[in-house]
Amino acid sequence: MIIIPFDRKLDWRNPPLVTLALIAVNILSFFLWQSGDDRRYMDALGYYQDSGLGKIEWLRYREHKGEATAPDSGEEAGENFAAILHYWQMIGDAPFMHDLLEGRIISPGDRDYTQWKEKRQHFNELMSRVVFVNWGLRTAAPRWDSLLAHMFLHGGFMHLLGNMIFLLAVGFLVERAIGHGAFLLCYLLVGLGSAGFDFLFRPDEFIPSIGASGAVAGLMGMYTVLYWKRRIRFFYFIFVYFDYVSLPAIALLPLWVGNELFQILAHPESNVNYFAHLGGLFSGALVALAVRALLPSFKEDFLQEEDEEAEFEQELSRAQMLCDQLEYRRALPLLADLHSRQPGKRTVLVLLQEAARIDPQSEIYHQASQRLLSLPAVNAEEQRLRREVFREYIRHARPGFRLSRKLACELFEWFIGIGAFREAEFLAKRMARKQWVCERQAEMLYRLADLAVMKGEVGKSELYRAAANSM
């Protein structure tokens, strides 16, 4: 089962810098630090098999387990000897590995001791060059540096990709709620908390645990407690069925915990460390409770703002749907309310002007058109929209279009700047009839004359130059 919250959009005006930095560190660790790990790992296991070390240890392991010690003919001949499989089976047996590495399985008095010790030391050296083995978390042989390092290592590209998707999906929500510095500290804390479950439930593990999933699960636990009873929209996937559902955020915590418990019971031999996921969820929930109580930078107002923004976007989507269905009279009051809440929102103004077109003499139509024309037009799409609104407004407005002198002068200069001759000429005539004078009118008239020449209208060019010379 997969459950991912998709309730709020990533705001690039206030980017989640720490979340993006953590993603970058994980990616760089995988492609740079772990580069060549597969080759080094296979070289080590190849030596384990080819040197005969695997055969020595496997026979002693069978003796230790009370099994028959005589190998079959294939093993004796060195054929089909699955040393790699046997190696993983042995390191999964913590008591045996402790005794083996402490010299209690093959002791100094054993006839194979010298040969075994030499080969085992070389094999350990080869394995120490494998990043995920050397820096992974092994509860049977813990190191303080591996407690942090294992959170930034991954077993393969798909392992990395899955963790980074969840890190981005949940991380930016938590980071925005508590701030950059607190988020980084909490991320490391919940990562350590996830490792705590390893020590609690798998205290003698020689198989290295790696991956950001424990820390990411910690963020998921934090998210549910920080957002608490606020209804959020999330995507879920169960076997072949998927859908979106809206629930209080805290409801996700038992769902995520239940999923991890199910995975532990259903797949006890899995290589996935579900205990680390559980540890992350619980530690994340506890850290979030502490944040809500103690952290000055955690503001309920921020979450309230997010709720209001989510509600705004939902109402805007409804207004868009009504406009698409040509239900303009139903859309108008909704759009007017949205405009009053966010007067500078271009998408709202576009829909409001479109809906108000059903009554081109209404005040709301004139105001929406004028407001759209006064917004800055920086990119090509905004410039195209401004030009279309102007053409539509002067054509449909009743009893006629209304522009202030200031806006008319601004549009006159802007149309000249983008080479829109017809629109600039229209405004020039309008301002002449009203006897409006702009700050740089003479200069603009000269430029309008140049545009007229480019359009092949030399007679008009001379008229504009004469008007400019008379000023």
QUITAZI-V406334 format. One record per backbone hydrogen bond with DSSP energy under -1.0 kcal/mol. NH is the residue of the N-H (numbers start at 1). CO is the residue of the C=O. If there is no record, write none. Layout:
NH,CO / NH,CO
This chain:
2,237 / 4,235 / 6,233 / 14,11 / 17,15 / 20,16 / 21,17 / 22,18 / 23,19 / 24,20 / 25,21 / 26,22 / 27,23 / 28,24 / 29,25 / 30,26 / 31,27 / 32,28 / 33,28 / 34,29 / 37,34 / 40,36 / 41,37 / 42,38 / 43,39 / 44,40 / 45,41 / 46,42 / 47,43 / 48,44 / 49,45 / 50,46 / 51,47 / 54,48 / 56,52 / 57,53 / 58,54 / 59,55 / 60,56 / 61,57 / 62,58 / 63,59 / 64,60 / 65,61 / 66,63 / 67,62 / 76,72 / 77,73 / 78,75 / 79,74 / 83,81 / 86,82 / 87,83 / 88,84 / 89,85 / 90,86 / 91,87 / 93,90 / 97,93 / 98,94 / 99,95 / 100,96 / 101,97 / 102,98 / 103,100 / 104,99 / 110,107 / 113,110 / 116,112 / 117,113 / 118,114 / 119,115 / 120,116 / 121,117 / 122,118 / 123,119 / 124,120 / 125,121 / 126,122 / 127,123 / 128,124 / 130,127 / 134,130 / 135,131 / 137,209 / 140,205 / 141,138 / 149,145 / 150,146 / 151,148 / 152,149 / 160,156 / 161,157 / 162,158 / 163,159 / 164,160 / 165,161 / 166,162 / 167,163 / 168,164 / 169,165 / 170,166 / 171,167 / 172,168 / 174,170 / 175,171 / 176,172 / 177,173 / 178,174 / 179,175 / 183,179 / 184,180 / 185,181 / 186,182 / 187,183 / 188,184 / 189,185 / 190,186 / 191,187 / 192,188 / 193,189 / 194,190 / 195,191 / 196,192 / 199,195 / 200,196 / 201,197 / 202,198 / 209,137 / 211,150 / 216,212 / 217,213 / 218,214 / 219,215 / 220,216 / 221,217 / 222,218 / 223,219 / 224,220 / 225,221 / 226,222 / 227,223 / 230,227 / 232,247 / 234,245 / 235,4 / 236,243 / 237,2 / 238,241 / 241,238 / 243,236 / 245,234 / 247,232 / 249,230 / 250,228 / 251,248 / 252,249 / 253,250 / 255,251 / 256,252 / 257,253 / 258,254 / 259,255 / 260,256 / 261,257 / 262,258 / 263,259 / 264,260 / 265,261 / 266,262 / 267,263 / 270,267 / 274,272 / 277,273 / 278,274 / 279,275 / 280,276 / 281,277 / 282,278 / 283,279 / 284,280 / 285,281 / 286,282 / 287,283 / 288,284 / 289,285 / 290,286 / 291,287 / 292,288 / 293,289 / 294,290 / 295,291 / 298,295 / 303,299 / 304,300 / 305,301 / 306,302 / 307,303 / 308,304 / 309,305 / 310,306 / 311,307 / 312,308 / 313,309 / 314,310 / 315,311 / 316,312 / 317,313 / 318,314 / 319,315 / 320,316 / 321,317 / 322,318 / 323,319 / 324,320 / 325,321 / 326,323 / 327,322 / 328,326 / 331,327 / 332,328 / 335,331 / 336,332 / 337,333 / 338,334 / 339,335 / 340,336 / 341,337 / 342,338 / 345,342 / 349,345 / 350,346 / 351,347 / 352,348 / 353,349 / 354,350 / 355,351 / 356,352 / 358,355 / 359,356 / 362,359 / 366,362 / 367,363 / 368,364 / 369,365 / 370,366 / 371,367 / 372,368 / 373,369 / 374,370 / 383,379 / 384,380 / 385,381 / 386,382 / 387,383 / 388,384 / 389,385 / 390,386 / 391,387 / 392,388 / 393,389 / 394,390 / 395,391 / 396,392 / 397,393 / 398,360 / 408,404 / 409,405 / 410,406 / 411,407 / 412,408 / 413,409 / 414,410 / 415,411 / 416,412 / 417,413 / 418,414 / 419,416 / 420,415 / 421,419 / 424,420 / 425,421 / 426,422 / 427,423 / 428,424 / 429,425 / 430,426 / 431,427 / 432,428 / 433,429 / 434,430 / 436,431 / 441,438 / 444,440 / 445,441 / 446,442 / 447,443 / 448,444 / 449,445 / 450,446 / 451,447 / 452,448 / 453,449 / 454,450 / 455,451 / 456,453 / 457,452 / 461,457 / 462,458 / 463,459 / 464,460 / 465,461 / 466,462 / 467,463 / 468,464 / 469,465 / 470,466 / 471,468
